[in-house]
Amino acid sequence: MKKILFATTALVATAGVAAADVSFGGYARWGVDHVEGRVGDETRIESRFRLVVTATTESDGGLTFGSQIRYQANEGTSGYSATSVTAMGSGAVVGGHGGFNSPRFWVSTGGLEISMGHVQGALEFMPGMYAGSVGLTGLGYANVVYNYAGDLYTSGGNGRQGVDIKYSAGDFSAHLSHSMKQNGYGFNGTTERTAGWVAYSFGDYSAALALQDSNQSGDNEWALTASGTFGPANVTLQVADNGNMIANSNTMKYGLAASFDVGAATSVSAYINHDEALNGFTGDENMGVGVVHDLGGGASVRGGIADTAGTTRADLGVQFSF
């Protein structure tokens, strides 16, 4: 991440105000992706540019104040203002422009951070939730067992407005998030959610447990992840109960994810899970495998293939961070 330090005179005209630290970072990716049965062309060009702008300053008392905003543009699918993420894709609607999302603001000291604005969402940031992500694009992110049935940090538009409280001390960490009902403000509408997780690491192993209270019947109720290193592989168990959308229906999703190195510059990730909510609540499997080859300098070649409830997906391309 490149950093630019702006002097006080470049930011304010009043003497005695400390300079702010403004940093720019993100990534760019491009390649091709394939989705079996997709309307139009099954194989398309895929690209994304993401820029994250972070501004921080420190008070005389040692408190850190910060704000962050994200710009993102994809290939012809970057009209973010009215999107919602679904379980099997990014949810971006077709449009001809990229855009910034709404900002989040925080104050932190030691291991405690309290933020307000664009809510991050505890389930979205739960340890082990994204284990097993494959390919250049995530190939639908069917490895994410909470099925996006909760608050999450979005790349464009207003997002959900709320509060996040995060804390870490040694091997212990926790995250609590809350978004309230606010009609006509952001994307909150009549939805209200409170979610939180606690996690603990012990040696080569870690575990996290999350709970959510929501007024939406299809939202996630709880999730559990447990990770460990076994020989050359890091393995993660993932389990979630994604709400009772239909009376007496099955809602569990559970599976395994793994990653391991196959050389000095090449790694492999894979996952397999069973989602009882698929196929009219009769259940179906998702699975995928991906390869990342590090080119150095933050650049890598990435590709993968996945079967998401019977639909074949594949991608291949290049990504670099900056």
N, C-alpha and C positions, 0 to 999 in steps of 0.2 A: 504494500500500500504506500503510495507516494504521499508525502506530507508537505504542505506549504504553510509556513508560519508568517502570519500577517502581523506587522507591528501595530502598536496602538494607534499611531498616526494614520494608518491605512484603514482603520475600522471606525474610530471615533475621534471627535475633535476636542474631547475633554481630557485634560491631563489627569493622571492618577488612576486611570482605569487599566487593569491588567490586559495584556494581549491575549487574544483567543487563538487556539490551535485548530486550524481547519484542514481536514484530510480528505483525500479523494481516493477511492478504490473501487474495485468491482471486477467484472470479467467480460469477455467476449467469446462467443462460440459460433461456429458455422459448420454446416455439413448437410446430410440428407437424412430424412426419416421416412419410415414405411409403416402404414397402418392398414391391415387387411380389411377390405370392405369399406374403406373410407369413401364418402361421397366425393365425386370428382376424381382426382388422381390419388392413388394409394401411396405413391412415392413422391415426395416433395422436397424442395430446398428448405432447410431449417437454419435459422440464425437468431441470435439474441445479443443485445448490448445492454449491460447493466452498470450503472454508475451510482455509487453510494457516497453521499456527501455528509460528513460528520464534523460538527463544530463543538468544541469543549473549552471550558475555562475553569480555573481553580480559584476559589475564594481564599481570603487571608486565613480563614479558619480551617482550611484543608478540604472543604467540600468541592466536589467536581460537578459542574453543571454542563449538560450537553443537550444537543438536538441533532436529529438525523433525518435525512430525506433520501428517497431512492428514485432514480430515473431508469426507465426500462423501455426498450423498443425491440420488437420482434419483426420477422418478415411478414408484412401484410396482416398480422394478427395482433396489433398492438393498440387497439382502442380499449383501454382498461376501465373507462369511467363507469361502466354498468355491469361489470363481471362479477361472478361468484365462483369460487373454486369448487369443483366436483370431485368425487372420489377417484375418477379415472382420467383426469386431465387438468390442465391449467385453467380452464374456464374462460380464456381470453376470447373476446368477440372480434369479428373481422373489422378492421379499421385501417386507416392509412397513416397513423401517427403514433408516436410514443408519448410518454407523459410521466410527470412526477406523481408520487403518491402523497398522502397527507403526512405531516411530520409527527415524530414522537419526541418528547422532551423528558429529561431525567435529571435527578440529583443522586450522587453516590458518595459513599464514604466507606472505606474498608471493604468488607464483603457484601455490603448492602446497597442495592440500587432500587429507587422508586421512580417509575416513569408514568407519564400521562400522555394522552393523545392517541395516536395510531397504536392500538393494542397489539402486542406480539402474540399472546395466547399461550398458556402454559402447555397445552397438549402439543402444539406445534413445535415447541422448544424442549420437549421432554427428551432426556438422554435415551438413545437407542431407537427413537421413533423412526428415523430415516435410515437406519442400518439396512443394507441390502439394496440401496438405490443403484440403478444400473444404467449404463449407456450415456450418451451425450445429453439427452433430454429427460431422463428418468423413466421414459417409456410408460407413462401413465401413472407412475408412483403407486402402483397397486401394493407395493411393499409396506406402505404406511397404514398401519392397522386401525388407526382411529378414523379413517375414511373422511377426514376433513370435516367431521361433525362437531365442530367447535370453532372458537375464534382463532384467527391466524393472521399473520402479517402479510399484507398483499403488496404486490409490486406497483399497482396503479390505483388511482381513484382515492376516495375518502377512507376506505377500509372501515373496520370496526373501531369505534372510539371507546377508550376505557383506561384502566390502570393496571400496571404490572409491578409486582414487588418480587425482587430476586435477592437471594442470600446464599453465600457460600463461605464455609469455614473448614479448612482442611479437607477431609474426605466427605464432608456433608454438604449438600446443596439443596435448594428448594426454590420453587417459583409459584406464585399465586397471581392469577389474572382475573379481572372482572370487567364486563361491559354491561352497561345499563340500558334500559328502554329509553330511547330518545327519538320520537317520531320526527321526521323531517330533518334529521341531523346525521350526517354521515350515512352509513349503511345500517345503523343499529335497528331502526324501526321498532317493532314490539318485542324483539328478541332480547333476552337477558340471560347472561351466563356467568358463572363463577367456577373456575377450574384451578387446580393446584396439584403439584407433585413434590415428592421428597425423594432424594436419591442418596445413596451411600456407596463409596468405593472401598474395597478392601483387597489390597494387593492387585492381582490380575483379574479381579472380579468386581462387578458393580451391579446394582439393582435400583429400579425406580418404580414407584407406585403413584398413579394419578387418579384423582376423582373429579367429577364435574357435576354441578347442579345447574340445570337449564330449564326454561319453560317451553322448550321445543321437544316434542316426543321422539323425534328421530336422532337426537344428539347423543354423542358418546356419554356413557355413564362412568366407566372406569377403564384404566389401561395399566398394563404391567410389562416392563422390559427387564431382562436380566442378561448381562454380557459377561463373557470370560474368554481368556486366551488359552487355547488348547493346542500345544505344539506350534505349528506355523500359522494357525488360523485363529481369527477372532470371531466368536459365534455369539449371536444375540437371539434370545427367545422373546417373542412379541405376542401379547394377548390383549384384546380389547372387547368391551361390550358396547355396541354402538346403538343403544336405545331400542325402544319398543315401537317401531314405526307402525306395525300392524299387530293387533291383539293376538297373543299366543304365537307370535312369530319368532324365528331364530335370529339372533343378532350378533353372535360371537364371531370374532375373526382372530385366528391364531396361526403362528408359523415360526419359521426359523430363517435367519439371515447369517451369512458368513462372508468373510473377506480374508485374503491371504496374498502374500507376495510370491511371484513365480520367477523372479529375477531381481537384479539390482534396480531396474527401472520399470518393472511391469507388475501390476496387481490385478487380481480377479475378485469380483463381488458377485454374490448370488443370493437368491431368496426363494422360498416356497411357502405359501400359506393357503388356508382354507377360510373362505368368507361365507358364512351361513346366510347372509342377506342377498346373495346373488341368485339369479335364475328363479325369481319368484319365491325367495326364501327356502329353496330346496338346497342351496349351497353349490359352490364351485371353487376351483383352485386357480391361483395365480402363481406364476413362477417366472424367473428371469435370471440371466447371467450377463455380466458385462466385464470389459477389459479396459484398463487405463495404462497407457505407456507414456512415461514421463520423458519429455524432450529437453528438460532443463529450462531455466529462466521463467518458470511459471507456466510453460506451455505443455500440452499433452494431447495425445491422440486418444479418443474415447469412442467406444462402440458397444452395442449390446443387442440382445434379442430377448423377447418376453412373450409369454402366453398369458393374457389377462382374460380369464373366464372364456377361453376358446378363441380369442382374437389375437392373431400374431402381430407383434410390433417389433421393429428393428430400427437402429440408427447407427451412424458413423460420422465422425467429424473431428474437428480440432477445437480446443479451448485454451485460452490463456488468461491469467489473472494479472491485474495491475494495481 
